[in-house]
Amino acid sequence: MSDSNPPEFPRAPLDPNATDEDQQLAAETLPILAKVHSQVAQGLLQMEDGIAVLDLVKSVFDGALYAHDRARTQDWPKLESQLESIAADAIMSLILLRRRHVSR
């Protein structure tokens, strides 16, 4: 299996009561979550102990400003990438916050 040919995500819902809309949403969401997960994993590996939650939160809001500009100019490829980065930064912020909260 190569990077250009990623594995197919399961189409069966985890919830037996899930609707077709739920299945469609899962099919659309899982590839996005896979990209964000990859960015989070890479970011956490590269992260230094001195990284402040404040720096990551600032990155989320700065990214949102750039995303807003890209949406206004209809720069869709860069907007998609920017939104994925914002999601990854937000998740890393939550992970750091929880790690620091637990360690106290």
BAFI-900676 format. One line per field, with one value per residue: residue number from 0; residue in one letter; x, y, z of N, C-alpha, C, O in turn. Coordinates in steps of 0.05 Angstrom, whole numbers, plus 5000, padded with zeros to 4 digits. Atoms other than C-alpha are relative to their C-alpha. Last residue first. Layout:
N
num [NUM|...]
residu [A|...]
nu [X|...]
nv [Y|...]
nw [Z|...]
cau [X|...]
cav [Y|...]
caw [Z|...]
cu [X|...]
cv [Y|...]
cw [Z|...]
ou [X|...]
ov [Y|...]
ow [Z|...]
***
This chain:
104
num [103|102|101|100|99|98|97|96|95|94|93|92|91|90|89|88|87|86|85|84|83|82|81|80|79|78|77|76|75|74|73|72|71|70|69|68|67|66|65|64|63|62|61|60|59|58|57|56|55|54|53|52|51|50|49|48|47|46|45|44|43|42|41|40|39|38|37|36|35|34|33|32|31|30|29|28|27|26|25|24|23|22|21|20|19|18|17|16|15|14|13|12|11|10|9|8|7|6|5|4|3|2|1|0]
residu [R|S|V|H|R|R|R|L|L|I|L|S|M|I|A|D|A|A|I|S|E|L|Q|S|E|L|K|P|W|D|Q|T|R|A|R|D|H|A|Y|L|A|G|D|F|V|S|K|V|L|D|L|V|A|I|G|D|E|M|Q|L|L|G|Q|A|V|Q|S|H|V|K|A|L|I|P|L|T|E|A|A|L|Q|Q|D|E|D|T|A|N|P|D|L|P|A|R|P|F|E|P|P|N|S|D|S|M]
nu [4999|4974|4997|5019|4991|4975|5007|5015|4981|4983|5015|5005|4975|4998|5020|4990|4978|5010|5014|4979|4988|5020|5000|4975|5003|5020|4986|4980|5010|4976|5008|4988|5009|5028|5000|4991|5021|5021|4990|5000|5028|5008|4986|5014|5028|4998|4996|5025|5017|4989|5007|5027|5022|5022|5005|5013|4982|5005|4981|4973|4993|4996|4975|4979|4998|4987|4972|4986|4996|4980|4974|4989|4991|4976|4977|4984|4988|4983|4976|4984|4989|4980|4978|4986|4984|5015|4991|5023|5018|5026|4996|5000|5020|5024|5024|5011|5028|5020|5005|5023|5018|5014|4984|5017]
nv [4983|5002|5026|5000|4983|5011|5024|4990|4987|5021|5015|4983|5000|5026|5001|4983|5014|5023|4989|4991|5025|5011|4983|5005|5028|5000|4990|5019|5025|5017|5026|4999|4976|5005|5019|4986|4981|5016|5007|4975|4994|5016|4988|4975|5006|5010|4977|4987|5016|4998|4973|5002|4991|4989|4972|4998|4998|4980|4979|5011|5009|4976|4989|5019|4999|4975|5001|5018|4984|4979|5013|5006|4974|4991|5016|4990|4974|5003|5015|4982|4981|5014|5005|4975|4996|4996|4977|4982|5014|5001|5012|4982|5008|4985|5017|5000|4990|5020|5005|5018|4990|4976|4976|4977]
nw [4976|4987|4987|4979|4979|4989|4984|4977|4981|4989|4981|4977|4985|4986|4979|4978|4987|4985|4977|4981|4989|4981|4976|4985|4990|4979|4977|4991|4988|5004|5012|5027|5014|5008|5022|5024|5008|5013|5027|5015|5007|5023|5023|5007|5009|5027|5017|5003|5018|5027|5011|5010|4983|5016|4993|4974|4978|4980|5003|5001|4973|4983|5007|4992|4971|4993|5009|4982|4976|5005|5004|4974|4988|5013|4994|4977|5006|5024|4992|4984|5019|5015|4981|4997|5024|5025|5016|5006|5018|4987|4974|4977|4980|5006|4999|4973|5000|4995|4971|5000|5020|4991|5002|5000]
cau [4992|5011|4938|4928|4992|4974|4903|4926|4978|4926|4876|4927|4948|4875|4868|4934|4910|4843|4876|4924|4866|4830|4892|4900|4827|4834|4898|4861|4799|4830|4761|4788|4741|4753|4828|4821|4779|4829|4886|4846|4830|4904|4921|4867|4893|4966|4949|4921|4985|5028|4983|4989|5063|5117|5175|5173|5189|5141|5168|5133|5070|5068|5077|5021|4976|4990|4975|4912|4889|4899|4863|4807|4796|4793|4744|4696|4666|4653|4628|4580|4554|4543|4507|4464|4447|4422|4457|4416|4469|4519|4590|4569|4591|4630|4698|4753|4789|4864|4907|4932|4980|5013|5029|5000]
cav [5383|5332|5322|5396|5399|5339|5364|5433|5402|5356|5413|5457|5400|5393|5467|5467|5408|5440|5506|5469|5432|5499|5529|5471|5477|5552|5544|5500|5544|5612|5644|5714|5722|5650|5661|5724|5687|5629|5678|5707|5636|5618|5676|5651|5580|5603|5645|5583|5546|5601|5606|5531|5544|5503|5494|5418|5421|5396|5357|5292|5329|5366|5301|5267|5329|5336|5262|5266|5327|5288|5227|5271|5299|5229|5207|5265|5254|5180|5192|5246|5199|5144|5192|5215|5143|5137|5108|5061|5006|5056|5043|5058|5011|5047|5026|5073|5054|5048|5102|5095|5152|5138|5067|5000]
caw [5770|5716|5696|5680|5640|5598|5589|5565|5520|5488|5480|5447|5401|5381|5366|5327|5285|5271|5251|5205|5171|5163|5131|5082|5060|5053|5012|4963|4963|4949|4945|4960|5019|5040|5038|5081|5132|5133|5147|5206|5230|5227|5273|5321|5321|5325|5386|5418|5403|5433|5495|5506|5514|5480|5529|5526|5452|5400|5341|5359|5379|5313|5273|5310|5304|5229|5217|5258|5217|5153|5179|5206|5137|5107|5161|5155|5085|5094|5165|5140|5086|5138|5184|5125|5109|5180|5240|5283|5281|5310|5288|5217|5161|5107|5132|5109|5045|5053|5022|4949|4937|5003|4980|5000]
cu [4987|5001|5026|5003|4981|5010|5024|4993|4986|5020|5017|4985|4998|5025|5002|4980|5011|5022|4990|4987|5021|5010|4981|5001|5025|4998|4981|5015|5022|4995|5025|4995|5011|4989|4971|4999|5008|4977|4978|5009|4999|4971|4992|5014|4986|4972|5002|5002|4973|4983|5010|4992|4973|4977|4977|4992|4984|5021|4998|5022|5028|5008|5007|5027|5023|5004|5015|5029|5016|5007|5022|5027|5013|5012|5026|5026|5020|5014|5019|5026|5019|5014|5023|5024|5016|5020|4985|5007|4975|4980|4973|5006|5001|4978|4975|4975|4991|4972|4978|4992|4974|4980|4984|5018]
cv [4987|5018|4999|4974|5000|5016|4988|4976|5009|5011|4977|4985|5017|4998|4974|5000|5016|4986|4977|5011|5007|4974|4990|5016|4993|4973|5002|5009|4980|4973|4984|4974|5001|5024|4994|4981|5014|5019|4985|4995|5026|5006|4985|5014|5025|4993|4991|5024|5013|4984|5003|5026|4996|5008|5013|5029|5002|4999|5021|5022|4988|4992|5024|5012|4981|5002|5025|4999|4983|5016|5020|4985|4994|5026|5007|4984|5009|5025|4997|4986|5019|5019|4986|4998|5026|5001|5001|5024|5016|4986|4996|4984|5019|4993|5017|4983|4999|5012|4979|4993|4983|5010|5024|5025]
cw [5024|5025|5017|5016|5024|5024|5013|5019|5025|5020|5013|5022|5025|5016|5016|5023|5023|5015|5018|5026|5021|5012|5021|5026|5017|5013|5024|5025|5008|5014|4991|4984|4971|4984|4991|4976|4974|4991|4985|4972|4984|4991|4974|4976|4991|4988|4971|4982|4996|4980|4971|4987|4986|5019|4984|5007|5026|5022|5022|4999|5002|5028|5017|4994|5009|5031|5008|4993|5021|5025|4995|4998|5027|5011|4985|5003|5022|4993|4976|5009|5015|4980|4985|5019|5001|4977|4974|4983|4993|4981|5014|5025|5024|5020|4996|5000|5029|5000|5003|5029|4998|4980|5011|5000]
ou [4986|5020|5027|5001|4990|5018|5023|4997|4996|5023|5015|4992|5009|5025|5000|4989|5016|5019|4992|4997|5023|5006|4988|5009|5022|4998|4990|5020|5020|5006|5025|5004|4997|4974|4967|4992|4992|4966|4973|4998|4983|4965|4987|5000|4974|4968|4992|4984|4962|4978|4996|4978|4971|4968|4971|4973|4961|5030|5016|5043|5042|5026|5030|5046|5039|5024|5038|5046|5034|5030|5044|5044|5034|5036|5047|5046|5039|5037|5043|5047|5041|5039|5046|5045|5039|5044|4978|4991|4961|4977|4970|5000|5023|4958|4973|4960|4997|4969|4962|4997|4955|4960|4960|5036]
ov [4998|5016|4986|4974|5002|5006|4980|4979|5005|5000|4973|4987|5011|4988|4974|5000|5005|4978|4977|5005|4995|4970|4989|5005|4983|4970|4999|4993|4970|4968|4971|4971|5011|5021|4990|4990|5017|5015|4990|5005|5029|5006|4997|5025|5026|4997|5005|5030|5013|4994|5015|5027|4999|4991|5036|5033|5010|4978|5038|5019|4992|5005|5027|5010|4989|5011|5024|4999|4993|5021|5017|4989|5005|5030|5008|4996|5023|5025|5000|4998|5025|5017|4993|5010|5028|5001|4980|5041|5010|4995|4977|4960|5024|5007|5040|4982|4980|5035|4974|4970|4990|5023|5022|5027]
ow [5045|5040|5038|5041|5047|5044|5036|5043|5047|5042|5037|5046|5046|5038|5040|5047|5045|5038|5042|5048|5042|5036|5044|5047|5039|5038|5047|5043|5030|5036|4970|4962|4953|4965|4967|4954|4956|4969|4961|4953|4966|4967|4953|4959|4969|4965|4953|4966|4974|4958|4955|4967|4962|5035|4989|5022|5026|5031|5024|5011|5022|5040|5026|5011|5026|5040|5018|5011|5034|5031|5005|5015|5033|5012|4997|5010|5016|4983|4979|5008|5006|4977|4989|5014|4992|4980|4962|4978|4974|4958|5030|5027|5034|5022|5005|4980|5044|5007|4985|5038|4985|4987|5015|5016]
***
